[in-house]
Amino acid sequence: MYMKFPSAKSIVVSGDIHGDFNHLVFKACVQYQMRDTLLIVAGDCGFGFENPGYYEDMVKRNAKRLSEANNWIVFVRGNHDNPAYFDGSTFKHRRMMAVPDYSVIQACGHTILCVGGAISIDRRYRLDKWEADRKRTSHAHHPSTENRLAKHYYWADEAPVYDDVRLREINEKFAVDTVITHTAPSFCEMQNKSFLMQFASSDASLLDDVRAERETMDALFDRLKHDAHPLTHWYYGHFHQSWHSVIDDVMFSMLDVMEFREVR
């Protein structure tokens, strides 16, 4: 998916919002008085934990405020998001849209590549909780046999995907200077795995899956470098902490929950 925002005068990236859409809009439009701004959420937006009507009502509630400020919000897929919302059409409104992986956005002189996905380290807990809640409320069917947008707590196709075909297409048409993902390459923070080990004790394949997640981002970084994209900035969320560092001439910025950082 390719998108242009010619009227935007600034770009801001947000860390995870975990379904707090109304607060996100309030923070941008009222608290920070942002105007003519493209706001990109780097995953864990919160799509899928409620039924579809909830998100449509949320758009209606915030449309006027976004329109008056001339702001737009683009959502990148996190692990705590139903991927079905990120097909480029399911959630697409004038001021809010959830974009597919490998979408390219151009605004304010930047060409931005967006790639979502990560591994939920608490996936075992989420699946167990869902099963318990399903039994308690006597749901007849598992969501996989129902509406693809049915409410759930976990989605098996949450991991990031390395797409060589899309990268070749992007290389032919664009010069990417900024990347926004949910997780990060293995050489970036977070490096401490003590918290992860608590969940790995009851999830046999978790460590391997998390390793593969970070290696997917490594492959993405290596490919962009190999193709000589003028990459200068990479933003991500997922880890609920704030950090930044220049590595191999690229400024990597990890954003905490609801942390805003302007793309320079």
C-alpha positions as CSV (number, residue, x, y, z in Angstrom):
1,M,0.0,0.0,0.0
2,Y,1.3,3.5,-0.9
3,M,0.0,6.6,0.7
4,K,0.9,10.3,0.5
5,F,0.0,13.1,2.9
6,P,0.9,16.3,1.0
7,S,-0.9,18.5,3.5
8,A,1.0,17.2,6.5
9,K,3.6,19.6,8.0
10,S,5.0,17.2,10.6
11,I,5.2,13.5,11.4
12,V,5.1,12.1,14.9
13,V,5.5,8.4,15.9
14,S,3.7,7.0,19.0
15,G,4.5,4.0,21.0
16,D,2.0,1.3,21.9
17,I,-1.5,2.6,22.8
18,H,-3.2,-0.7,23.8
19,G,-6.7,0.4,22.7
20,D,-6.6,3.9,24.3
21,F,-7.7,5.5,21.0
22,N,-9.6,8.4,22.6
23,H,-6.7,9.4,24.8
24,L,-4.4,9.3,21.8
25,V,-6.5,11.8,19.9
26,F,-6.9,13.9,23.0
27,K,-3.2,14.0,23.6
28,A,-2.4,14.9,20.1
29,C,-5.1,17.4,19.4
30,V,-5.8,19.0,22.8
31,Q,-2.9,18.4,25.2
32,Y,-0.1,18.9,22.6
33,Q,-2.2,21.1,20.2
34,M,-0.8,19.3,17.2
35,R,-1.9,20.6,13.8
36,D,-1.4,19.4,10.3
37,T,0.3,16.3,11.7
38,L,0.6,12.7,10.6
39,L,0.7,10.5,13.7
40,I,1.9,6.9,13.2
41,V,1.3,4.4,15.9
42,A,4.1,1.8,16.0
43,G,1.9,-1.2,16.8
44,D,-0.1,-2.7,19.7
45,C,-3.0,-0.4,18.7
46,G,-5.6,-2.6,20.2
47,F,-7.7,-3.8,17.2
48,G,-9.5,-7.0,17.9
49,F,-10.2,-6.9,21.6
50,E,-13.6,-5.4,20.9
51,N,-16.3,-6.2,18.3
52,P,-16.0,-4.2,15.0
53,G,-18.8,-1.7,15.9
54,Y,-16.7,-0.4,18.8
55,Y,-14.0,0.8,16.4
56,E,-16.5,2.4,14.1
57,D,-18.0,4.3,17.0
58,M,-14.5,5.4,18.1
59,V,-13.9,6.9,14.6
60,K,-17.2,8.8,14.8
61,R,-16.4,10.1,18.2
62,N,-13.0,11.5,17.2
63,A,-13.5,12.5,13.5
64,K,-14.5,16.1,14.2
65,R,-11.5,16.7,16.5
66,L,-9.0,15.2,14.0
67,S,-10.6,17.1,11.1
68,E,-10.5,20.5,12.8
69,A,-6.8,20.0,13.7
70,N,-6.1,18.6,10.2
71,N,-4.4,15.5,11.7
72,W,-4.3,11.9,10.5
73,I,-3.5,8.7,12.4
74,V,-2.0,5.7,10.7
75,F,-1.9,2.4,12.7
76,V,0.9,-0.2,12.2
77,R,0.2,-3.8,13.2
78,G,1.4,-5.0,16.6
79,N,1.2,-8.4,18.2
80,H,-1.7,-7.2,20.2
81,D,-3.8,-6.5,17.1
82,N,-5.9,-8.7,14.9
83,P,-4.1,-8.7,11.5
84,A,-7.5,-8.8,9.7
85,Y,-7.9,-5.1,10.4
86,F,-4.6,-4.3,8.6
87,D,-5.5,-5.3,5.0
88,G,-5.8,-1.7,3.8
89,S,-9.6,-1.7,3.5
90,T,-11.2,-3.1,6.7
91,F,-10.3,-0.1,8.8
92,K,-9.8,2.8,6.4
93,H,-11.2,6.2,7.1
94,R,-10.3,9.7,6.0
95,R,-8.5,10.6,9.3
96,M,-7.7,7.1,10.6
97,M,-6.4,4.0,8.9
98,A,-4.8,0.7,9.7
99,V,-2.2,-0.1,7.0
100,P,-0.8,-3.5,5.7
101,D,2.8,-4.5,6.4
102,Y,5.2,-3.1,3.9
103,S,3.2,0.0,3.3
104,V,5.1,3.0,2.1
105,I,4.1,6.5,3.3
106,Q,5.4,9.7,1.9
107,A,5.1,13.0,3.9
108,C,7.2,16.0,4.8
109,G,10.0,14.9,2.5
110,H,10.3,11.5,4.1
111,T,9.7,8.0,2.6
112,I,8.6,5.7,5.4
113,L,8.4,1.9,5.4
114,C,6.0,0.3,7.9
115,V,6.3,-3.3,8.9
116,G,4.2,-4.7,11.8
117,G,4.2,-7.8,13.9
118,A,5.9,-9.4,16.9
119,I,5.6,-12.3,19.3
120,S,3.3,-12.1,22.4
121,I,5.4,-13.4,25.2
122,D,2.3,-13.8,27.3
123,R,0.5,-15.8,24.5
124,R,0.0,-18.9,26.7
125,Y,-1.8,-16.8,29.3
126,R,-3.9,-15.1,26.7
127,L,-5.0,-18.3,25.2
128,D,-5.8,-19.8,28.6
129,K,-7.8,-16.8,29.6
130,W,-9.7,-16.8,26.3
131,E,-10.6,-20.4,26.7
132,A,-11.8,-19.8,30.3
133,D,-13.8,-16.8,29.3
134,R,-15.3,-18.7,26.4
135,K,-16.4,-21.5,28.6
136,R,-17.8,-19.2,31.2
137,T,-19.9,-17.3,28.6
138,S,-20.9,-20.5,26.8
139,H,-19.6,-19.4,23.4
140,A,-20.4,-22.1,20.9
141,H,-17.6,-21.6,18.4
142,H,-14.0,-20.6,18.4
143,P,-13.4,-17.2,16.5
144,S,-11.4,-19.0,13.8
145,T,-14.7,-20.5,12.6
146,E,-16.6,-17.2,12.9
147,N,-16.2,-13.7,11.7
148,R,-12.5,-12.9,11.0
149,L,-13.1,-9.7,13.1
150,A,-14.6,-11.5,16.0
151,K,-13.3,-10.3,19.4
152,H,-10.3,-12.3,20.7
153,Y,-7.2,-12.0,22.9
154,Y,-4.6,-13.6,20.7
155,W,-3.9,-14.1,16.9
156,A,-1.6,-16.9,15.8
157,D,-0.4,-14.9,12.7
158,E,1.1,-12.2,14.9
159,A,4.8,-12.6,13.9
160,P,6.5,-10.2,11.5
161,V,7.1,-11.5,8.0
162,Y,10.1,-10.9,5.8
163,D,8.7,-10.3,2.3
164,D,11.4,-10.4,-0.3
165,V,8.9,-9.7,-3.2
166,R,7.6,-6.6,-1.6
167,L,11.1,-5.4,-0.8
168,R,12.2,-5.8,-4.4
169,E,9.1,-3.8,-5.5
170,I,9.8,-1.1,-3.0
171,N,13.5,-0.9,-4.0
172,E,12.4,-0.2,-7.6
173,K,10.1,2.7,-6.7
174,F,11.3,4.3,-3.5
175,A,14.2,5.4,-1.5
176,V,13.4,4.7,2.1
177,D,14.8,7.0,4.8
178,T,12.6,6.0,7.8
179,V,11.3,2.7,9.1
180,I,8.6,2.2,11.6
181,T,8.1,-1.3,13.0
182,H,6.6,-2.8,16.1
183,T,9.6,-4.9,17.2
184,A,13.3,-4.2,16.5
185,P,16.5,-5.8,15.2
186,S,18.4,-8.1,17.6
187,F,21.2,-5.5,18.1
188,C,18.7,-3.0,19.5
189,E,17.3,-2.8,23.0
190,M,15.6,-4.6,24.7
191,Q,18.5,-7.1,25.3
192,N,17.6,-8.2,28.8
193,K,15.6,-11.4,28.7
194,S,14.9,-11.9,32.4
195,F,11.2,-10.9,32.0
196,L,10.9,-13.1,28.9
197,M,12.2,-16.2,30.8
198,Q,9.3,-16.0,33.2
199,F,6.9,-16.8,30.3
200,A,9.3,-19.2,28.6
201,S,9.1,-21.7,31.4
202,S,5.5,-22.6,30.4
203,D,5.9,-22.0,26.6
204,A,8.4,-24.4,25.0
205,S,8.8,-22.6,21.7
206,L,8.7,-19.0,23.0
207,L,12.5,-18.4,23.0
208,D,12.9,-19.7,19.5
209,D,9.9,-17.7,18.2
210,V,11.2,-14.4,19.8
211,R,14.6,-15.1,18.4
212,A,13.1,-15.5,14.9
213,E,11.1,-12.3,15.4
214,R,14.2,-10.3,16.0
215,E,16.1,-12.0,13.1
216,T,13.3,-11.0,10.8
217,M,14.0,-7.4,11.6
218,D,17.8,-8.1,11.2
219,A,17.0,-9.4,7.7
220,L,14.9,-6.3,6.9
221,F,17.7,-4.0,8.1
222,D,20.3,-5.8,6.1
223,R,18.2,-5.8,2.9
224,L,17.6,-2.1,3.1
225,K,21.3,-1.4,3.7
226,H,22.2,-3.8,0.8
227,D,19.8,-2.0,-1.5
228,A,21.4,1.3,-0.5
229,H,18.3,3.0,0.8
230,P,19.2,6.3,2.5
231,L,18.1,5.0,5.9
232,T,18.6,7.4,8.8
233,H,15.8,6.6,11.4
234,W,14.1,3.5,12.7
235,Y,11.2,3.8,15.3
236,Y,9.6,1.0,17.2
237,G,7.5,0.2,20.3
238,H,6.7,-3.2,21.8
239,F,9.1,-3.2,24.8
240,H,7.4,-0.5,26.9
241,Q,10.6,1.5,27.5
242,S,12.3,4.5,26.0
243,W,15.8,4.3,24.4
244,H,17.7,5.6,21.4
245,S,21.1,5.1,19.9
246,V,22.9,5.5,16.6
247,I,23.9,2.1,15.1
248,D,25.5,1.8,11.7
249,D,24.6,5.4,10.9
250,V,20.9,4.9,11.7
251,M,19.2,6.4,14.7
252,F,17.1,3.7,16.4
253,S,14.4,4.9,18.7
254,M,12.4,2.7,21.1
255,L,9.2,4.4,22.2
256,D,7.5,3.8,25.5
257,V,3.7,3.4,25.8
258,M,2.0,6.5,24.3
259,E,5.4,8.2,24.0
260,F,5.5,10.7,21.1
261,R,8.6,11.4,19.0
262,E,8.8,13.7,16.0
263,V,10.4,12.4,12.8
264,R,13.1,14.8,11.9
